[in-house]
Amino acid sequence: MAAERKFEHIPVLAEEAAELLDLPADAPARLIDGTVGGGGHSALLLKRFPRLEILGIDRDAAALEAAADKCSFASGRIALVRGDFARMAEFSSGIGWSEVDGILLDIGVSSPQIDTPERGFSWRSDGPLDMRMDDRNPLTAGRLLNQAPEAELARIFREYGEIVQARKLARAAVAMRETQPFGTTRDLVRLCDEVLGVSRPGRLPHPTLVFQALRIAVNDELGQLERALESGVRMLKKGGRIAVICFHSLEDRIVKNFFRDESTGCHCPPGLPVCRCGHRASLRIVTKKPVVASDAEVAANRRAACAKLRAAEKL
Ligand SMILES: C[S@@+](CC[C@H](N)C(=O)[O-])C[C@H]1O[C@@H](n2cnc3c(N)ncnc32)[C@H](O)[C@@H]1O
């Protein structure tokens, strides 16, 4: 049913990403769009670079349908694959690519995922506690809440939601599920209200953070990002670029630290007379500071407000 809805997602920082990817204007080039979503970024790139070929990856079947439709004007230049972007090397070799000129990751959820109550991503509407980007994944948010040990729930709330009262929340979740298993998003909102109370003015509402934490865990979002960055750098040609758009600080920190580590040589502790690690820089950071959306873009699309775009070039 969700797949039948119109897929409406406005690509964020699209012009800026296209510019930073610095693809050749009139020579053949290959790009992996690891989060093809509704195809917004890919369509723009296919139009701008007439000899560009794209491998578009997404976990979400509805997104891939929308991307195929949006990019149909260049259907011979885009291949779409359903799966995790951490497996980009495997998917690339499946179409005979061993290296690429560019990689784009636009991390997080799409507007249709958030706006479809049946998918359970939003605490503002009632729906099942699902939150899976890929509905073939056996782990749902409900299963996690109803079955994970208390310590694991506390870790998820603390690490992925940065919730100060993570242990108290986990303890209450376990007590609540013993009486009545969690069934819908409303049950989880009730838990948040009872344990965390009203959020302080100017802060994100508690349920936003709790839902974010579970979503990150269900979809292994941070692990996926770490593995994709490693794999992506190996796949880039010399001079090729990777651009990553993030929507919250946990992801952005991973990208920032990865780019910093990969743009520096030896990682040995200071004071060692000779390098033992043998690490060599593989990237040059292109964006010293993250690129953020203009006021005009934020006015047109509220989701762009927290976006940060970083790019780096393979040495
Ligand atoms: C912000 S949207 C991308 C929107 C897209 N750039 C556009 O212009 O339409 C993020 C997309 O990435 C997908 N996604 C998130 N994590 C993923 C992962 N680890 N592997 C594959 N797809 C992922 C989501 O399903 C979602 O469709």
The ligand as an ORCA input file, in Angstrom:
! r2SCAN-3c Opt
* xyz 0 1
  C      17.457     10.943      2.235
  S      16.890      9.617      1.267
  C      17.701      9.836     -0.278
  C      16.956     10.672     -1.220
  C      17.570     10.771     -2.605
  N      18.905     11.299     -2.577
  C      16.696     11.595     -3.526
  O      17.161     12.610     -4.033
  O      15.547     11.214     -3.738
  C      17.791      8.299      1.931
  C      17.540      6.982      1.232
  O      18.604      6.123      1.588
  C      18.111      4.838      1.812
  N      19.065      4.195      2.720
  C      19.391      4.584      3.966
  N      20.334      3.774      4.459
  C      20.624      2.867      3.486
  C      21.549      1.800      3.396
  N      22.353      1.478      4.409
  N      21.605      1.108      2.238
  C      20.797      1.435      1.195
  N      19.898      2.444      1.229
  C      19.821      3.156      2.371
  C      16.739      5.029      2.392
  O      15.913      3.905      2.152
  C      16.263      6.276      1.641
  O      15.524      5.939      0.495
*
